[in-house]
């Protein structure tokens, strides 16, 4: 099999990256390998829980980009990888892994995938999902409470102390590296259809 096409989908928290990934998967008939950057948070299991809760998880230094890049190279070389499994409730990487096989199309999505130059240069198509901050914070609150066991005040405190400042410092400036900017995320049907059409053209 020839080297797969790698698509990067970047954007702020709650922007709709996963929604666009799902939309591409539904329309592209070929099997797709999805790689969420969130799976590659560093393992902070050596720290006591109170220290883990103070970590700025929206800073580039909290990601194990070295492992992510290594495993992307393996996929490009048609090798199976064991993707880490990250527990967001405890901020630790557990022993369980997820098997990912090489396919024609690999989608990597995350808030800071354009920030790392080596990672960015591996992508054939770079997409930035541009969604208003008020919508993003509402989605973040809903997700963190329902899926990650956090309370409302802790989500708001984290947003104001780290999420918003890091978005301004790192995420928003990385928009300049995108080939395509999609306003309003998964609601932009025309933008998604155009991307799917280009992907099919490249694969075929």
SERO-4910 file (N, C-alpha, C, O; in steps of 0.05 Angstrom, whole numbers):
BEGIN
 pado doro    nc1    nc2    nc3   cac1   cac2   cac3    cc1    cc2    cc3    oc1    oc2    oc3
  Unk    A     17    -24      0      0      0      0     17     25      0     37     26     14
  Unk    A     10     45    -16     25     69    -17     22     85      9      3     79     25
  Unk    A     39    104     13     39    120     38     12    134     41      2    146     22
  Unk    A      0    132     65    -27    144     69    -27    174     69     -6    187     73
  Unk    A    -50    186     64    -54    215     66    -60    222     94    -77    209    107
  Unk    A    -47    242    105    -52    251    133    -65    278    133    -56    297    121
  Unk    A    -88    279    146   -103    304    148   -103    312    177   -109    297    195
  Unk    A    -96    338    182    -97    349    209   -121    367    212   -126    384    196
  Unk    A   -137    362    233   -160    379    240   -155    392    267   -155    379    287
  Unk    A   -151    418    266   -144    433    290   -166    453    296   -183    459    279
  Unk    A   -166    463    321   -186    483    329   -188    483    359   -178    465    373
  Unk    A   -200    504    370   -202    506    399   -220    485    411   -234    470    397
  Unk    A   -219    483    437   -236    464    452   -265    469    445   -275    492    445
  Unk    A   -280    448    438   -308    450    432   -315    463    405   -337    471    401
  Unk    A   -295    464    388   -299    477    362   -314    460    342   -327    470    323
  Unk    A   -314    434    346   -328    416    327   -309    398    311   -316    388    290
  Unk    A   -284    395    321   -265    378    306   -274    350    303   -272    338    281
  Unk    A   -284    338    324   -294    310    323   -318    308    305   -322    287    292
  Unk    A   -335    328    305   -359    327    288   -351    327    259   -363    312    243
  Unk    A   -331    342    251   -321    342    224   -308    316    217   -312    305    195
  Unk    A   -293    305    236   -280    279    232   -301    258    226   -298    242    208
  Unk    A   -323    258    242   -344    239    239   -358    242    212   -365    223    199
  Unk    A   -361    268    203   -375    273    178   -358    263    155   -368    252    135
  Unk    A   -331    266    157   -313    256    136   -315    225    135   -316    213    113
  Unk    A   -315    213    159   -317    183    160   -342    173    147   -342    152    134
  Unk    A   -364    187    150   -390    178    139   -390    180    109   -402    163     95
  Unk    A   -376    200     98   -378    204     69   -356    191     53   -359    185     30
  Unk    A   -332    187     65   -310    174     51   -313    144     56   -312    135     78
  Unk    A   -316    129     34   -322    101     37   -298     84     46   -301     64     58
  Unk    A   -273     94     40   -250     79     48   -247     80     79   -256     99     91
  Unk    A   -235     60     90   -230     59    119   -211     81    127   -191     87    113
  Unk    A   -217     94    149   -201    117    159   -190    110    187   -204     98    203
  Unk    A   -165    117    191   -153    115    218   -153    142    231   -143    162    220
  Unk    A   -166    144    255   -168    169    269   -149    169    293   -148    150    308
  Unk    A   -134    191    296   -115    194    318   -121    220    333   -114    241    324
  Unk    A   -134    218    357   -138    242    373   -113    250    389   -101    233    402
  Unk    A   -105    275    387    -82    284    402    -86    281    432    -67    277    447
  Unk    A   -111    282    441   -117    279    470   -106    252    481   -101    250    505
  Unk    A   -104    232    464    -94    206    473    -64    207    480    -53    189    493
  Unk    A    -51    229    472    -22    230    476    -13    250    497      9    261    496
  Unk    A    -31    255    516    -22    270    540      0    254    554     -1    230    555
  Unk    A     18    268    565     39    255    581     27    242    606      5    250    615
  Unk    A     40    221    616     30    207    639     39    221    665     63    223    670
  Unk    A     19    231    680     25    246    705     19    229    729     14    239    751
  Unk    A     19    202    726     12    184    748     32    185    771     25    177    793
  Unk    A     56    196    766     76    197    788     70    220    807     82    222    828
  Unk    A     51    238    800     44    261    817     20    255    833      2    240    824
  Unk    A     18    266    858     -7    263    873    -30    276    859    -26    296    845
  Unk    A    -55    267    864    -78    278    850    -81    308    852    -89    321    833
  Unk    A    -74    320    875    -78    349    878    -58    364    860    -64    386    851
  Unk    A    -35    352    854    -16    365    836    -24    362    807    -21    380    791
  Unk    A    -36    339    801    -45    334    773    -67    354    766    -68    364    743
  Unk    A    -84    361    785   -106    379    780    -96    408    775   -112    424    764
  Unk    A    -71    414    781    -60    440    777    -46    443    750    -38    465    742
  Unk    A    -43    421    735    -28    421    710    -44    436    689    -68    434    687
  Unk    A    -29    452    673    -41    466    650    -42    447    626    -23    445    611
  Unk    A    -65    434    622    -68    414    601    -72    426    574    -76    412    554
  Unk    A    -73    453    572    -76    466    546    -50    478    536    -49    493    517
  Unk    A    -28    471    550     -1    480    541     12    458    524      8    434    530
  Unk    A     27    465    504     40    445    486     57    425    502     60    402    493
  Unk    A     69    433    524     88    416    538     75    392    551     88    374    560
  Unk    A     48    392    553     34    369    566     30    346    547     20    325    555
  Unk    A     36    350    521     32    329    502     58    314    496     80    326    495
  Unk    A     55    288    492     78    271    485     80    270    455     74    249    442
  Unk    A     88    292    443     89    294    414    110    276    402    108    267    379
  Unk    A    131    269    417    152    251    408    140    224    401    145    212    380
  Unk    A    123    213    419    110    188    414     90    190    391     88    172    374
  Unk    A     75    212    391     55    216    370     68    216    342     58    203    324
  Unk    A     90    231    339    104    232    314    116    205    306    114    197    283
  Unk    A    127    191    326    138    165    321    117    146    310    121    131    291
  Unk    A     93    146    323     72    128    314     60    136    287     51    119    272
  Unk    A     59    162    281     50    170    255     69    160    233     60    152    212
  Unk    A     95    162    239    114    151    220    110    121    215    112    111    193
  Unk    A    104    107    237     99     78    234     74     73    217     75     55    200
  Unk    A     53     89    221     29     85    204     36     91    175     26     78    157
  Unk    A     51    112    170     59    119    143     75     97    130     75     94    105
  Unk    A     90     82    146    105     59    136     89     33    137    100     11    136
  Unk    A     62     36    140     44     13    139     48     -6    162     46    -31    158
  Unk    A     54      5    185     58    -12    209     35     -7    229     25     16    231
  Unk    A     26    -28    242      5    -26    262     17    -13    288     40    -18    295
  Unk    A      2      4    301     11     17    326     -8     10    349    -31      2    344
  Unk    A      2     14    373    -14     12    397    -17     41    409      1     50    423
  Unk    A    -39     54    403    -43     81    412    -48     82    442    -63     65    452
  Unk    A    -37    101    457    -41    102    486    -71    107    492    -86    118    476
  Unk    A    -78     99    516   -105    104    526   -103    122    551    -90    115    570
  Unk    A   -115    146    549   -112    166    571   -138    168    587   -159    171    576
  Unk    A   -135    167    614   -157    170    632   -159    199    641   -142    208    657
  Unk    A   -179    213    631   -182    242    637   -191    247    666   -187    270    676
  Unk    A   -203    228    679   -212    232    706   -189    231    726   -190    244    747
  Unk    A   -168    216    719   -145    213    737   -120    227    726    -99    228    740
  Unk    A   -121    236    701    -98    248    688    -74    229    686    -52    236    692
  Unk    A    -80    204    679    -59    184    677    -63    168    652    -85    165    641
  Unk    A    -41    157    642    -41    139    619    -42    111    630    -24    102    644
  Unk    A    -64     96    623    -67     69    634    -54     48    616    -47     55    593
  Unk    A    -52     24    625    -39      3    610    -53     -5    584    -41    -14    565
  Unk    A    -79     -2    584    -95     -8    560    -86      9    537    -80     33    540
  Unk    A    -84     -4    513    -78     11    489    -99      5    468   -115    -13    471
  Unk    A    -99     22    447   -119     18    425   -103     12    399    -86     27    391
  Unk    A   -110    -10    387    -96    -18    362   -106     -1    339   -130      1    334
  Unk    A    -87     11    324    -93     27    301    -77     15    277    -53     11    278
  Unk    A    -92     11    255    -79     -1    232    -76     20    210    -91     39    209
  Unk    A    -55     18    193    -51     37    172    -73     35    151    -81     13    143
  Unk    A    -83     57    141   -104     58    120    -96     80    100    -76     94    104
  Unk    A   -112     83     80   -107    103     59   -107    132     71    -93    150     61
  Unk    A   -124    135     91   -128    162    102   -126    161    133   -138    145    146
  Unk    A   -109    179    143   -105    182    172   -114    210    179   -104    230    168
  Unk    A   -131    212    199   -140    239    209   -129    242    238   -135    226    255
  Unk    A   -114    263    242   -105    270    269   -119    296    277   -118    315    262
  Unk    A   -132    296    300   -146    320    308   -139    328    337   -134    311    354
  Unk    A   -137    354    342   -130    364    368   -126    394    368   -124    407    347
  Unk    A   -125    405    392   -123    434    395    -96    445    388    -94    469    380
  Unk    A    -75    429    389    -48    440    386    -31    425    365     -7    425    366
  Unk    A    -45    411    346    -30    396    327    -15    413    306      4    403    294
  Unk    A    -23    438    303     -8    456    285     15    471    299     31    484    286
  Unk    A     16    469    325     36    484    340     64    471    337     84    486    338
  Unk    A     65    445    335     90    431    332     98    429    302     83    417    286
  Unk    A    121    440    295    128    442    267    133    415    254    125    411    231
  Unk    A    145    396    269    150    370    257    124    355    252    121    342    231
  Unk    A    106    357    271     80    344    268     65    358    245     52    344    229
  Unk    A     65    383    244     51    399    224     61    392    196     45    389    177
  Unk    A     87    388    193     98    382    167     91    354    156     96    348    133
  Unk    A     81    337    174     73    310    165     46    310    152     38    290    140
  Unk    A     31    332    155      3    333    145      2    341    116     14    361    108
  Unk    A    -14    327    101    -19    334     73    -41    355     70    -39    372     52
  Unk    A    -60    354     87    -82    374     87    -85    384    116    -88    367    134
  Unk    A    -86    410    120    -90    421    147   -115    438    147   -119    456    131
  Unk    A   -133    430    166   -159    443    168   -161    456    196   -155    443    216
  Unk    A   -171    480    197   -175    494    223   -205    499    226   -218    511    208
  Unk    A   -216    490    248   -245    493    253   -248    518    271   -239    519    293
  Unk    A   -261    538    260   -263    564    273   -291    569    283   -310    575    267
  Unk    A   -295    567    309   -322    569    321   -321    590    344   -301    592    358
  Unk    A   -343    605    346   -344    626    366   -339    616    395   -346    593    402
  Unk    A   -326    633    411   -318    625    438   -341    618    455   -339    599    472
  Unk    A   -364    632    453   -387    626    470   -398    598    465   -406    584    484
  Unk    A   -398    589    440   -407    563    434   -388    542    444   -396    521    455
  Unk    A   -362    548    441   -341    529    450   -342    524    480   -339    501    489
  Unk    A   -345    545    496   -345    542    525   -369    526    534   -368    511    553
  Unk    A   -392    531    521   -416    516    528   -413    486    523   -421    469    539
  Unk    A   -400    480    500   -395    452    494   -375    440    513   -378    417    521
  Unk    A   -355    456    521   -334    446    539   -347    440    566   -341    419    578
  Unk    A   -364    457    576   -378    452    602   -394    427    601   -392    410    619
  Unk    A   -410    424    580   -427    400    577   -410    375    576   -416    355    590
  Unk    A   -388    375    561   -371    351    558   -357    344    584   -357    321    592
  Unk    A   -345    364    597   -329    358    620   -346    348    644   -337    332    660
  Unk    A   -370    359    646   -388    350    667   -399    322    662   -399    305    680
  Unk    A   -408    317    637   -421    291    631   -401    269    626   -407    246    633
  Unk    A   -377    275    615   -359    254    607   -334    251    625   -322    230    627
  Unk    A   -327    273    639   -301    273    654   -305    277    684   -285    281    698
  Unk    A   -329    277    693   -335    277    721   -327    303    736   -320    302    759
  Unk    A   -329    325    722   -321    351    735   -346    367    742   -368    363    730
  Unk    A   -343    385    761   -366    402    767   -364    429    752   -343    436    741
  Unk    A   -386    443    752   -388    468    736   -366    488    743   -353    499    725
  Unk    A   -362    493    768   -343    514    776   -315    506    769   -299    524    761
  Unk    A   -308    481    770   -280    473    763   -276    477    733   -254    484    725
  Unk    A   -297    472    717   -294    476    688   -290    505    682   -274    512    665
  Unk    A   -306    522    695   -304    551    690   -277    562    699   -265    577    685
  Unk    A   -268    553    722   -242    562    732   -219    554    713   -201    570    708
  Unk    A   -221    529    703   -200    520    685   -201    535    659   -180    542    648
  Unk    A   -225    541    649   -227    556    624   -215    584    627   -200    593    609
  Unk    A   -220    597    649   -210    625    652   -180    625    658   -166    644    649
  Unk    A   -170    605    673   -142    605    681   -123    594    660   -100    604    657
  Unk    A   -132    574    645   -113    562    625   -124    559    597   -110    565    578
  Unk    A   -149    550    594   -160    544    567   -160    569    550   -150    569    528
  Unk    A   -172    590    560   -174    615    544   -147    627    538   -141    634    515
  Unk    A   -130    631    559   -103    642    553    -87    626    534    -73    637    517
  Unk    A    -88    599    536    -72    582    518    -84    583    489    -69    580    470
  Unk    A   -110    586    488   -123    588    461   -112    613    447   -106    613    424
  Unk    A   -111    635    462   -102    660    451    -72    659    444    -64    669    423
  Unk    A    -56    646    461    -27    645    456    -19    624    435      0    630    420
  Unk    A    -32    601    434    -22    579    417    -42    571    395    -34    567    372
  Unk    A    -67    567    403    -86    555    384    -93    575    361    -91    569    338
  Unk    A   -103    599    369   -111    618    349    -89    626    330    -95    628    306
  Unk    A    -64    630    339    -43    637    320    -37    615    300    -27    620    278
  Unk    A    -42    590    308    -36    567    290    -55    566    266    -50    550    247
  Unk    A    -76    582    266    -95    582    244    -82    589    218    -91    582    196
  Unk    A    -60    605    220    -46    614    195    -34    591    179    -27    594    156
  Unk    A    -30    567    192    -18    545    178    -39    528    163    -31    510    149
  Unk    A    -64    534    167    -85    517    155    -88    522    125    -85    544    115
  Unk    A    -93    500    110   -100    503     82   -129    512     79   -136    527     60
  Unk    A   -146    503     97   -174    508     96   -184    516    124   -177    503    144
  Unk    A   -200    537    126   -212    545    151   -242    541    148   -255    551    130
  Unk    A   -254    526    167   -282    520    167   -296    535    189   -293    527    213
  Unk    A   -311    556    184   -326    570    205   -349    552    214   -362    538    199
  Unk    A   -354    553    240   -378    540    253   -377    510    252   -398    497    255
  Unk    A   -354    498    247   -350    469    251   -369    452    235   -373    456    211
  Unk    A   -381    433    249   -398    413    237   -424    423    224   -437    409    209
  Unk    A   -430    448    230   -454    461    218   -449    470    190   -468    476    175
  Unk    A   -424    471    182   -416    481    155   -416    458    135   -395    447    129
  Unk    A   -440    451    125   -442    428    107   -428    432     81   -416    414     70
  Unk    A   -428    457     70   -415    462     45   -385    458     48   -372    446     30
  Unk    A   -374    469     70   -345    467     74   -337    437     77   -316    429     66
  Unk    A   -352    421     91   -346    393     95   -348    378     68   -331    362     62
  Unk    A   -368    384     52   -371    371     26   -348    377      8   -338    360     -7
  Unk    A   -337    402      9   -314    409     -7   -290    394      1   -274    385    -16
  Unk    A   -286    391     27   -263    376     38   -265    347     30   -245    334     22
  Unk    A   -289    335     33   -293    307     26   -287    302     -3   -275    282    -11
  Unk    A   -296    321    -20   -291    319    -49   -261    318    -55   -251    303    -72
  Unk    A   -246    336    -41   -217    337    -45   -203    311    -35   -185    301    -48
  Unk    A   -212    301    -13   -201    277     -1   -205    253    -20   -186    238    -25
  Unk    A   -229    251    -31   -235    229    -50   -217    231    -75   -208    211    -86
  Unk    A   -213    256    -84   -196    260   -107   -168    251   -102   -155    238   -119
  Unk    A   -157    258    -78   -130    250    -71   -127    220    -68   -108    208    -78
  Unk    A   -146    208    -55   -145    179    -50   -147    163    -77   -133    144    -81
  Unk    A   -165    173    -94   -169    159   -120   -146    163   -139   -147    153   -162
***
